[in-house]
């Protein structure tokens, strides 16, 4: 039998091609695995937590590869959307009542609710000389005072509670203008549509503009903010991972910078 052997130089192109194809297959498989494991979390978040949530979301994405898409609004508005079937995975409220209600009504996964932050309020004005503690409310040297709608926004309820505790609510009632959420209240004040307003302390993080008074916490009910996994996302690994990250040290450090207590 005649056996014709190819010289090594003739075999090298084929060998090299097989090696390239093998490496390409491994790389392709790695990319597909990474794509399959990454996910998107759809988060309904109370407006007061906007800046902190965005920073936490960036940190979570960097750590996990999962993306987070936020929808911000008042807790009442977000809950109404959830109850009507809005496609959210997690709910970060500005109170405890609505996440608990979501559990009771079967809208949230049982046993996933926890307090992720404790909020605080401040009286704020763009005028550097206007806010001088509670005396500002007692003296009433202003025309309009902005607060979030207390019927749907816990920070608005805290503002009303503060004024009632100080005994000035009835005197100021006619001067109050309501925003749908705490972000709109901040906009009212910064654009001059109201001389001052009750905002979330977190909205003043890193700002030296105007004047403000951090309201003593004994003047209003504690603003414990709960998060919960929604029932439609009970099997969404990325959503569970985000809530776990929200309870961790990195997220708690971010919350602290924005004036929030860490929750539990």
Number of C-alpha atoms within 10 A of each C-alpha: 3 4 5 6 8 8 8 8 7 10 11 11 11 10 10 11 11 12 12 11 11 12 12 12 12 11 12 12 12 12 12 11 11 12 12 9 13 14 18 17 22 19 23 26 22 29 25 29 25 18 16 21 23 14 14 22 23 14 16 21 17 11 10 15 17 21 19 21 12 18 15 19 23 27 29 22 16 24 23 13 14 20 13 9 11 12 14 22 24 27 27 29 31 30 24 19 14 22 28 18 13 22 19 12 10 13 20 25 19 16 9 16 21 20 21 26 27 19 26 24 25 21 25 30 25 20 16 13 10 17 21 14 15 17 11 15 20 15 9 14 12 14 13 21 26 28 31 29 22 19 12 18 26 30 32 26 18 25 28 22 17 23 20 14 13 14 13 17 19 10 12 17 13 11 16 16 17 18 20 21 27 29 21 19 26 25 15 22 23 19 10 13 15 23 21 29 28 28 31 28 21 22 21 16 13 9 7 10 13 15 17 25 17 16 19 12 14 9 16 20 15 14 21 22 26 23 25 28 30 27 19 16 19 16 13 16 15 22 25 19 14 24 21 11 19 22 17 14 11 13 21 21 14 19 26 14 13 20 20 24 20 22 16 11
